[in-house]
Amino acid sequence: MRQYMGTEEKILKKIVCNQCGRELKLENGIVQEGVFSGDARWGYFSERDGENHQFDLCETCYERLIRGFVIPVTVEEETELL
């Protein structure tokens, strides 16, 4: 869950893990640790037609989630980090 301050410029004020409720570390509006941001836009043939779901997970909760996958996530190494 993200909270912003300001109406004109959206300045990131806080990120809280939707799973465990822990507040992630921010410095000057920049996240200082790993975070997974999910964004699902549900369409026809789902039970959530027209809904948009957004959430954030800390690294610990993300690891817990993917451990339950039958098919593992695809991992590719990045040579340049942003």
N, C-alpha and C positions, 0 to 999 in steps of 0.2 A: 504494500500500500504506500503510495507516495503522497506527500503533502507539499504544496507549493505556497510561496508567499508572493504577493504582488499580483496585480490584475493584468497589467500591460505585458511586462516581462515575467515569464514563469521562472522563478528562482526556486530550485529544489531546497526544501527546508528539512524534510525528514523522509526516510524510507524505513518501513517496518515490515519484517517478514510476515507474510500472511499465515504461515503454518505455525510458527512457534511464538510470534509476537515480539521477537527481539528487534530492537532498533539498530540499524546498521550504521557504521561510522561514516560520517560526512564531514568534509572540510571545504568551506567556501562553495557549497553546492555541488561538490564532486564526491562521488562514492569512493571510499578508501578501502573497500574489500569486495570480494566476489559477490555478485548478485545475479540471479536468473529472473528475467522479466518475461512473464507470459501474457499473451494477448490472443484471445480466441473470439473470432467473429462468427457467430452461429447463423446458419442460413436454413434454407428449406430442408425438409426431411430430418430435422432434429427436433427435439422437444424444447429447444431454446430459440426458436425462430426469431431473428431480429435482435437478439441480445449480444452485447459485447462484454466479455469478461476479461479483466486485467488483474494481475497479481505479481508479487515479488517474493522470491525465496532466497534465504541466505544459503551459503554453500553447504552447510550441514544438512539442511532440509532438502536441498536439491539432491545431494548424495543419497539420502534416505529414499527419496522418490524413485530415482533411477535404479536403485538396487532391486526394486520390485519388478522391473521390466523383464518380460520373457525374451525379447529381442533387445540386446544392448544398444545404447546410443552410438552413433557414428562419431568418432573422435579424429580430428585432423589437427596437426600441429601448426601453429602460426609462427612465422619467422619474424614478423614485425608486430609489436603490440601498440595499440593506440592509447 
